[in-house]
Amino acid sequence: MSEHAPKREQHFPHLVDPQIELAAIIESSDDAIISKNLNGIIQSWNAGAQRLFGWTPEEAIGRAITLIIPPDRLEEEHQILARLRDGERVDHFETMRVAKDGRYVHISVTISPIRNSEGIIVGASKIARDITAVREYERQLTDLVENATVGIHAIGPDGIILWANRHELQMLGYTPEEYVGHHISEFHTDQSVISDILMRLGRAEKLHNYPAKLQSKDESIRSVLISSCARLRTADSNTRNVLPTTLPSARFSRKSAAGYWKASALPELKRSGLAELRTIFSQHSVMSCARR
């Protein structure tokens, strides 16, 4: 380089040492960022880790990472260290950790191996994000769904019922084993109606107060109204109308109805990109939503 060439600092006087800048980024992160050696001993502990777990750097550095691991999850650390020694990265692993004050916190953690200048793995960096509030929201939402005064269920792309809440099971009289895992058409008394419903969902239409009839375990018929919306996993909007508009008019048993859908309609329903149908039932109404 010419001796007359200007120094880097003359052109970029505002730049700081990359190592200092990196340290500042780590220290100011809202996430907990921790490093440890392959024996599980904490080597660094940023301000985010202190906020999340309560221990100061002076208290944490030099101690085993088991400081923040509940006794019933110690095996997780052994498994993680084994994977790190093999050079693996652990992405978005959700688990529980314990804070200094005894609080349990839900975290999503990403753990990456740290290599020295020779490429040898000497430790691991851990980035942990507090998801306690998210898990609490999910718990409350689950509680709301499970204890709702309307029936709610989810259906997969093959028409199989994935789950159903307590009210729906009680309304129709089925046990979870008799209902979940069965095809939705088994519980519709009019196959042309369920055909039309799924066809409309295949076109991403919204349904509101669509009348239908469902069969209960005691053979009684429940008249319901269906409100439904759909989102499809497809790039070709011209292929969304995939289901037949009508089915054979012969009376279907629950077994034969499921067999018909498996043989004819379901392959096209899958091609439409319909990933999941979520339905909300009440004795007189049904609201459903198909989602990606």
C-alpha positions as CSV (number, residue, x, y, z in Angstrom):
1,M,0.0,0.0,0.0
2,S,1.3,3.5,-0.8
3,E,2.6,5.4,2.1
4,H,0.5,8.3,0.9
5,A,-2.7,6.3,1.0
6,P,-5.1,7.7,3.6
7,K,-5.6,5.6,6.8
8,R,-8.9,3.9,7.3
9,E,-9.7,6.1,10.3
10,Q,-9.4,9.2,8.2
11,H,-12.2,8.0,5.8
12,F,-14.3,6.4,8.6
13,P,-13.5,8.2,11.8
14,H,-16.9,7.0,13.2
15,L,-16.1,3.3,13.0
16,V,-15.2,1.4,16.2
17,D,-13.3,-1.7,16.7
18,P,-15.4,-4.7,15.5
19,Q,-14.9,-6.6,18.7
20,I,-16.0,-3.6,20.8
21,E,-19.0,-3.1,18.6
22,L,-20.0,-6.8,18.8
23,A,-19.6,-6.8,22.6
24,A,-21.9,-3.7,22.8
25,I,-24.5,-5.4,20.6
26,I,-24.5,-8.5,22.9
27,E,-24.6,-6.5,26.0
28,S,-27.5,-4.3,24.8
29,S,-29.6,-7.3,23.5
30,D,-33.0,-7.9,25.1
31,D,-32.3,-11.6,24.7
32,A,-30.2,-13.5,27.2
33,I,-26.9,-14.3,25.6
34,I,-24.7,-16.8,27.5
35,S,-21.6,-18.7,26.6
36,K,-20.3,-21.8,28.2
37,N,-17.4,-24.3,27.8
38,L,-17.9,-27.9,26.9
39,N,-18.1,-28.8,30.6
40,G,-21.1,-26.5,31.0
41,I,-19.3,-23.8,32.9
42,I,-20.6,-20.3,32.2
43,Q,-18.0,-18.1,30.5
44,S,-20.1,-14.9,29.7
45,W,-23.4,-13.5,30.8
46,N,-25.0,-10.4,29.3
47,A,-27.4,-7.9,30.8
48,G,-30.3,-9.7,29.1
49,A,-29.4,-12.9,31.0
50,Q,-29.4,-10.9,34.2
51,R,-32.8,-9.5,33.5
52,L,-34.3,-12.9,32.6
53,F,-32.7,-15.1,35.3
54,G,-31.8,-12.6,38.0
55,W,-28.2,-13.6,38.5
56,T,-25.5,-10.9,38.0
57,P,-22.5,-11.7,35.8
58,E,-20.4,-11.8,38.9
59,E,-22.7,-14.4,40.4
60,A,-23.1,-16.5,37.3
61,I,-19.8,-16.6,35.5
62,G,-17.6,-19.5,36.6
63,R,-20.6,-21.6,37.8
64,A,-22.2,-24.5,36.0
65,I,-25.1,-23.7,33.6
66,T,-27.2,-26.1,35.8
67,L,-27.6,-22.9,37.9
68,I,-30.6,-22.1,35.8
69,I,-31.8,-25.7,34.9
70,P,-34.6,-27.3,36.9
71,P,-33.6,-30.7,38.4
72,D,-36.1,-32.5,36.3
73,R,-34.6,-31.1,33.1
74,L,-30.9,-31.8,33.7
75,E,-30.9,-34.6,31.1
76,E,-31.6,-31.9,28.5
77,E,-28.2,-30.3,29.2
78,H,-26.4,-33.6,28.7
79,Q,-28.1,-34.2,25.4
80,I,-27.4,-30.6,24.3
81,L,-23.7,-30.8,25.2
82,A,-23.4,-34.1,23.3
83,R,-24.9,-32.6,20.2
84,L,-22.6,-29.5,20.4
85,R,-19.5,-31.8,20.7
86,D,-20.7,-33.3,17.4
87,G,-20.8,-29.8,15.9
88,E,-24.6,-29.6,15.8
89,R,-26.7,-26.4,16.3
90,V,-29.8,-26.5,18.4
91,D,-32.5,-24.2,16.9
92,H,-35.5,-22.7,18.7
93,F,-35.6,-25.3,21.5
94,E,-38.4,-24.6,23.8
95,T,-37.9,-25.5,27.5
96,M,-38.2,-24.3,31.0
97,R,-35.5,-22.7,33.1
98,V,-35.5,-21.3,36.7
99,A,-34.6,-17.8,37.8
100,K,-32.8,-16.8,41.0
101,D,-36.0,-16.1,42.8
102,G,-37.3,-19.5,42.0
103,R,-39.6,-18.5,39.1
104,Y,-39.9,-20.9,36.2
105,V,-39.6,-19.2,32.9
106,H,-40.5,-20.6,29.4
107,I,-37.7,-19.9,27.0
108,S,-37.0,-20.5,23.3
109,V,-33.2,-21.1,23.0
110,T,-30.8,-21.4,20.1
111,I,-27.4,-22.9,20.9
112,S,-24.5,-22.9,18.6
113,P,-21.0,-24.4,18.9
114,I,-18.1,-22.0,19.5
115,R,-14.8,-22.9,17.6
116,N,-11.3,-21.6,18.2
117,S,-9.0,-20.4,15.5
118,E,-8.1,-24.0,14.6
119,G,-11.8,-24.9,14.1
120,I,-12.0,-27.0,17.3
121,I,-15.2,-26.8,19.2
122,V,-14.4,-25.3,22.6
123,G,-17.8,-24.2,23.9
124,A,-21.3,-23.0,23.0
125,S,-23.2,-19.8,22.7
126,K,-26.8,-19.7,23.9
127,I,-29.4,-17.1,23.0
128,A,-32.5,-17.4,25.1
129,R,-35.8,-15.5,24.6
130,D,-38.5,-15.3,27.2
131,I,-41.7,-16.8,25.9
132,T,-43.5,-17.0,29.2
133,A,-46.1,-14.4,28.2
134,V,-46.7,-16.3,25.0
135,R,-47.2,-19.6,26.7
136,E,-49.6,-18.0,29.3
137,Y,-51.6,-16.5,26.4
138,E,-51.8,-19.9,24.8
139,R,-52.8,-21.5,28.0
140,Q,-55.6,-19.0,28.5
141,L,-56.7,-19.4,24.8
142,T,-56.7,-23.2,25.2
143,D,-58.7,-22.9,28.4
144,L,-61.2,-20.6,26.6
145,V,-61.5,-23.0,23.7
146,E,-61.8,-26.1,25.8
147,N,-64.4,-24.5,28.1
148,A,-66.3,-22.6,25.5
149,T,-70.1,-23.0,25.4
150,V,-69.9,-23.8,21.6
151,G,-68.3,-26.8,20.1
152,I,-64.9,-26.4,18.4
153,H,-62.9,-28.9,16.3
154,A,-60.1,-28.9,13.8
155,I,-60.0,-31.0,10.6
156,G,-56.8,-31.9,8.6
157,P,-56.5,-31.7,4.8
158,D,-57.6,-35.3,4.5
159,G,-60.9,-34.5,6.3
160,I,-59.9,-36.3,9.5
161,I,-60.9,-34.6,12.8
162,L,-57.7,-33.6,14.7
163,W,-59.2,-32.4,17.9
164,A,-62.5,-31.4,19.4
165,N,-63.4,-29.5,22.6
166,R,-65.5,-30.7,25.5
167,H,-68.7,-29.0,24.5
168,E,-68.7,-30.5,21.0
169,L,-68.2,-34.0,22.3
170,Q,-71.0,-33.6,24.9
171,M,-73.3,-32.0,22.3
172,L,-73.0,-34.9,19.9
173,G,-72.5,-37.6,22.6
174,Y,-69.2,-39.0,21.4
175,T,-66.1,-39.9,23.3
176,P,-62.8,-38.5,22.0
177,E,-61.9,-42.0,20.7
178,E,-65.2,-42.2,18.8
179,Y,-64.9,-38.7,17.3
180,V,-61.3,-37.6,16.9
181,G,-59.5,-39.5,14.1
182,H,-62.7,-40.0,12.2
183,H,-63.6,-38.4,8.9
184,I,-65.9,-35.3,9.1
185,S,-68.3,-36.7,6.5
186,E,-69.2,-39.6,8.9
187,F,-71.1,-37.1,11.0
188,H,-73.0,-35.3,8.2
189,T,-76.3,-36.8,7.3
190,D,-76.4,-35.1,3.9
191,Q,-73.3,-35.8,1.8
192,S,-74.2,-33.2,-0.8
193,V,-74.1,-30.6,1.9
194,I,-70.6,-31.4,3.1
195,S,-69.5,-31.7,-0.5
196,D,-70.8,-28.2,-1.2
197,I,-69.2,-26.9,2.0
198,L,-65.8,-28.2,1.2
199,M,-66.1,-27.1,-2.5
200,R,-66.8,-23.6,-1.3
201,L,-63.9,-23.7,1.1
202,G,-61.8,-24.9,-1.8
203,R,-62.6,-21.7,-3.6
204,A,-61.7,-19.7,-0.5
205,E,-65.3,-18.6,-0.1
206,K,-66.8,-17.5,3.2
207,L,-69.9,-19.2,4.5
208,H,-72.3,-17.7,6.9
209,N,-75.2,-19.5,8.5
210,Y,-75.0,-22.4,6.1
211,P,-77.7,-25.0,7.2
212,A,-76.5,-28.6,7.8
213,K,-77.5,-31.6,9.8
214,L,-75.2,-33.7,12.1
215,Q,-75.8,-37.1,13.5
216,S,-75.3,-37.7,17.2
217,K,-74.2,-40.9,18.8
218,D,-77.8,-41.6,19.9
219,E,-78.9,-41.4,16.2
220,S,-80.7,-38.1,16.8
221,I,-80.1,-35.3,14.2
222,R,-78.7,-31.9,15.1
223,S,-79.7,-29.0,12.9
224,V,-76.9,-26.5,12.7
225,L,-75.8,-23.4,10.9
226,I,-72.3,-23.2,9.6
227,S,-70.2,-20.1,9.2
228,S,-66.8,-20.7,7.6
229,C,-63.8,-19.2,6.0
230,A,-60.8,-20.7,4.3
231,R,-57.2,-20.0,3.4
232,L,-55.5,-22.1,0.9
233,R,-51.9,-23.2,0.3
234,T,-51.8,-22.8,-3.5
235,A,-50.2,-20.5,-6.0
236,D,-52.8,-21.2,-8.7
237,S,-56.1,-19.5,-7.9
238,N,-57.6,-21.2,-11.0
239,T,-57.4,-24.6,-9.3
240,R,-59.2,-23.8,-6.2
241,N,-62.6,-25.2,-7.3
242,V,-61.6,-28.8,-6.8
243,L,-64.5,-30.6,-5.3
244,P,-67.6,-32.0,-7.1
245,T,-70.7,-29.9,-6.7
246,T,-72.8,-33.0,-5.9
247,L,-72.3,-36.5,-4.6
248,P,-74.4,-39.6,-5.4
249,S,-77.8,-39.2,-4.0
250,A,-77.9,-42.7,-2.4
251,R,-78.1,-42.7,1.4
252,F,-74.6,-43.0,2.9
253,S,-73.7,-44.9,6.1
254,R,-70.9,-43.3,8.2
255,K,-68.5,-46.0,6.9
256,S,-69.4,-45.7,3.2
257,A,-69.3,-41.9,3.4
258,A,-65.7,-41.9,4.6
259,G,-64.8,-44.4,2.0
260,Y,-66.2,-42.2,-0.8
261,W,-64.3,-39.2,0.3
262,K,-61.1,-41.1,0.6
263,A,-61.4,-42.5,-2.9
264,S,-62.6,-39.5,-4.8
265,A,-63.0,-36.1,-3.2
266,L,-60.0,-36.0,-0.8
267,P,-57.2,-36.2,-3.4
268,E,-58.6,-33.1,-5.0
269,L,-59.2,-31.4,-1.7
270,K,-55.5,-32.0,-0.8
271,R,-54.4,-30.6,-4.2
272,S,-56.4,-27.4,-3.4
273,G,-54.0,-26.6,-0.6
274,L,-56.6,-26.8,2.1
275,A,-54.4,-27.4,5.2
276,E,-56.8,-27.3,8.1
277,L,-60.4,-26.7,8.8
278,R,-61.2,-25.3,12.2
279,T,-64.9,-25.4,13.1
280,I,-66.9,-23.9,15.9
281,F,-70.2,-25.7,16.7
282,S,-73.1,-24.9,18.9
283,Q,-76.4,-26.8,19.0
284,H,-77.9,-24.4,16.5
285,S,-74.8,-23.0,14.8
286,V,-71.4,-23.9,13.4
287,M,-68.6,-21.5,12.7
288,S,-65.5,-22.9,11.0
289,C,-62.2,-21.7,9.5
290,A,-59.8,-23.5,7.2
291,R,-56.2,-22.3,7.6
292,R,-52.8,-22.9,6.3
